[in-house]
Amino acid sequence: MKTLLFTCFAALLSTCAIADSRAAVRAATSGEAALHDGEYAKAVEWFNKAIQEDDTNPSFYGNRGSAYSYLGKLDEALRDYDTAIQKATALTGNPKDKRIAYFLYNRAFAYENAGRTLEALAEYAKTIELDPSYPDAHGNVAWILATHPDKAIRNSQKALEYALIEVKRTRMEIAGPLDTLAAAYAAEGRFTDACRAQKLAIAKALLPQDKREFSERLQIYEQNKPYIAPAK
């Protein structure tokens, strides 16, 4: 299951001077809790308050952008991610600082969720350039390239390359990357490998919904067919 990531960038920038007020921190903490609980409109309200108290902290904008993204408000999300990147770059003094990958990844996710796939791929590439070990970035690219309904976007060879990187990073212990690896193998026509990877994904899956979805895809691979995601 793909999810946006959110964090307190202030903590990541502990060596920088960030003028967090106590009121801003309290509001941001409540916003992060609302994000975690899926209360995205409430999260926006809390991050609005945090930004009113302190407009220098990039995490406040980045996390509000994630809340907007979940609400389907792409323009607002992209505007916040842009602001977060600008402020983070100003604080670090380095546009190539790997910590900025957090915002790039979430911006890529927002594009992907909106069906703007080419822009999503470009943002994932920027994420990987800044931080080659960033969680899920390789896997998300692999899934798009293996399963996208537009054959002009699919690239099975690259999908497998990226999927193998993600599986190696997660040491073959996480169900999602294994599911993506199976899809990439199937896209390459390697259905025996796809079935083997998918069975392992099913065994590692923790959620009943994931087990059901993975099992449905296994049936497709057992018929020597690749999985193509439904068009949005």
ABEGO torsion letter per residue (X at the ends): XBBBBBBBAAAAAAABBBBBBAAAAAAAAAAAAAAAAGBAAAAAAAAAAAAAABAABAAAAAAAAAAAAAAGBAAAAAAAAAAAAAAAAAAAGBAABAAAAAAAAAAAAAAAAAGBAAAAAAAAAAAAAABAABBGAAAAAAAAAAABABAAABBAAAAAAAAAAAAAAAGGABAAAAAAAAAAAAAAGBAAAAAAAAAAAAAABABAAAAAAAAAAAAAAAAGBBBBBBBX
